[in-house]
Amino acid sequence: MKDEVVVIGAGGHAKVCVELLQAMGHRIAYCVGSADSSDHCVGVPVLKGDENLKKLRQAGYQRLFVAIGSNAIRVRLASLALEQGYQLVNAISPHASISPTARLGVGIAIMAGAVINAETRIADLAIINTGATIDHDCEIRTGVHIAPQCCLAGNVVVGRMSLLGIGCKVIPEIKIGDEVTVGAGGVVVASLPNRTTAVGVPVRIIKQLPDV
Ligand SMILES: CC(C)(COP(=O)(O)OP(=O)(O)OC[C@H]1O[C@@H](n2cnc3c(N)ncnc32)[C@H](O)[C@@H]1OP(=O)(O)O)[C@@H](O)C(=O)NCCC(=O)NCCS
């Protein structure tokens, strides 16, 4: 088995994740991008097309990180990679502060300056972006993206594949549903149902998609 990590994605988010993985001491073999990706991603060669995942697996690569910003695409590609026998690694900045009692899943990105406090749970494939702070006893579910400079107070739950846009604030005890988007700078003072988009200070719901 080869020890180097394969990264899915070759865009801006992948650039940050590649450098996080390198800061952890990982060597990155390839990024796997789309047909219109650049040839390199911060110096790492890019293979174009998802079919390369199977070839790399056959060539003995096993460790993988999905560096795609879109929550739905990240979760879908991770599930494809797991079916092919890859193992997901985490990309965690040495400049993040993570409580020893926090619990982390796999395939997670935690960027520089992020703070994760006591007994918070971060599920698989979540992104805790630059400078975001997540206080005690929060639950961040699978495939969530907490964008840069968000602040979550204690006991907040964020449902599967939700996005909190850059600079959001969430008061204690709030429950945010699955596939929710909170617009940049939003302040969440009441719980939000599944599949809603909410913006403003405090946030108001501007879109509600039907349940699937
Ligand atoms: C909330 C958001 C997803 C809405 O995008 P959209 O569905 O394309 O909606 P629109 O741009 O058409 O805006 C709809 C209305 O909401 C308003 N609006 C959009 N984003 C807003 C925000 N963050 N705060 C306050 N109002 C906002 C628009 O002004 C518009 O108002 P109007 O109907 O009175 O003209 C987007 O604006 C946003 O904030 N995305 C966050 C992105 C982000 O932080 N990503 C993290 C990257 S690391």
PDBQT file of the ligand as one rigid body, heavy atoms in Angstrom, charges set to zero:
ROOT
HETATM    1  C1  LIG A 301     -27.704  33.491   1.453  1.00  0.00    +0.000 C 
HETATM    2  C2  LIG A 301     -27.163  33.245   0.064  1.00  0.00    +0.000 C 
HETATM    3  C3  LIG A 301     -26.832  31.740  -0.095  1.00  0.00    +0.000 C 
HETATM    4  C4  LIG A 301     -28.280  33.638  -0.891  1.00  0.00    +0.000 C 
HETATM    5  O1  LIG A 301     -27.898  33.388  -2.190  1.00  0.00    +0.000 OA
HETATM    6  P1  LIG A 301     -29.046  33.374  -3.347  1.00  0.00    +0.000 P 
HETATM    7  O2  LIG A 301     -29.958  32.214  -3.100  1.00  0.00    +0.000 OA
HETATM    8  O3  LIG A 301     -28.319  33.425  -4.655  1.00  0.00    +0.000 OA
HETATM    9  O4  LIG A 301     -29.926  34.654  -3.059  1.00  0.00    +0.000 OA
HETATM   10  P2  LIG A 301     -29.877  36.107  -3.694  1.00  0.00    +0.000 P 
HETATM   11  O5  LIG A 301     -28.462  36.581  -3.899  1.00  0.00    +0.000 OA
HETATM   12  O6  LIG A 301     -30.791  36.077  -4.891  1.00  0.00    +0.000 OA
HETATM   13  O7  LIG A 301     -30.531  36.998  -2.553  1.00  0.00    +0.000 OA
HETATM   14  C5  LIG A 301     -31.883  36.870  -2.159  1.00  0.00    +0.000 C 
HETATM   15  C6  LIG A 301     -32.199  38.044  -1.235  1.00  0.00    +0.000 C 
HETATM   16  O8  LIG A 301     -31.494  37.856  -0.002  1.00  0.00    +0.000 OA
HETATM   17  C7  LIG A 301     -30.599  38.960   0.233  1.00  0.00    +0.000 C 
HETATM   18  N1  LIG A 301     -29.363  38.392   0.777  1.00  0.00    +0.000 N 
HETATM   19  C8  LIG A 301     -28.563  37.477   0.203  1.00  0.00    +0.000 A 
HETATM   20  N2  LIG A 301     -27.552  37.151   1.021  1.00  0.00    +0.000 NA
HETATM   21  C9  LIG A 301     -27.719  37.889   2.128  1.00  0.00    +0.000 A 
HETATM   22  C10 LIG A 301     -26.982  37.976   3.326  1.00  0.00    +0.000 A 
HETATM   23  N3  LIG A 301     -25.882  37.232   3.534  1.00  0.00    +0.000 N 
HETATM   24  N4  LIG A 301     -27.427  38.818   4.288  1.00  0.00    +0.000 NA
HETATM   25  C11 LIG A 301     -28.559  39.569   4.095  1.00  0.00    +0.000 A 
HETATM   26  N5  LIG A 301     -29.304  39.516   2.959  1.00  0.00    +0.000 NA
HETATM   27  C12 LIG A 301     -28.876  38.676   1.991  1.00  0.00    +0.000 A 
HETATM   28  C13 LIG A 301     -30.376  39.589  -1.126  1.00  0.00    +0.000 C 
HETATM   29  O9  LIG A 301     -30.008  40.946  -0.991  1.00  0.00    +0.000 OA
HETATM   30  C14 LIG A 301     -31.733  39.393  -1.758  1.00  0.00    +0.000 C 
HETATM   31  O10 LIG A 301     -32.622  40.355  -1.225  1.00  0.00    +0.000 OA
HETATM   32  P3  LIG A 301     -33.798  41.019  -2.135  1.00  0.00    +0.000 P 
HETATM   33  O11 LIG A 301     -34.703  39.859  -2.520  1.00  0.00    +0.000 OA
HETATM   34  O12 LIG A 301     -34.428  41.995  -1.203  1.00  0.00    +0.000 OA
HETATM   35  O13 LIG A 301     -33.105  41.611  -3.300  1.00  0.00    +0.000 OA
HETATM   36  C15 LIG A 301     -25.833  34.026  -0.229  1.00  0.00    +0.000 C 
HETATM   37  O14 LIG A 301     -26.100  35.395  -0.456  1.00  0.00    +0.000 OA
HETATM   38  C16 LIG A 301     -24.825  33.924   0.922  1.00  0.00    +0.000 C 
HETATM   39  O15 LIG A 301     -24.802  34.725   1.877  1.00  0.00    +0.000 OA
HETATM   40  N6  LIG A 301     -23.954  32.894   0.823  1.00  0.00    +0.000 N 
HETATM   41  C17 LIG A 301     -22.936  32.630   1.818  1.00  0.00    +0.000 C 
HETATM   42  C18 LIG A 301     -21.677  32.196   1.092  1.00  0.00    +0.000 C 
HETATM   43  C19 LIG A 301     -20.556  31.892   2.047  1.00  0.00    +0.000 C 
HETATM   44  O16 LIG A 301     -20.324  32.563   3.041  1.00  0.00    +0.000 OA
HETATM   45  N7  LIG A 301     -19.829  30.813   1.715  1.00  0.00    +0.000 N 
HETATM   46  C20 LIG A 301     -18.701  30.368   2.498  1.00  0.00    +0.000 C 
HETATM   47  C21 LIG A 301     -17.468  30.372   1.655  1.00  0.00    +0.000 C 
HETATM   48  S1  LIG A 301     -16.070  29.824   2.544  1.00  0.00    +0.000 SA
ENDROOT
TORSDOF 0
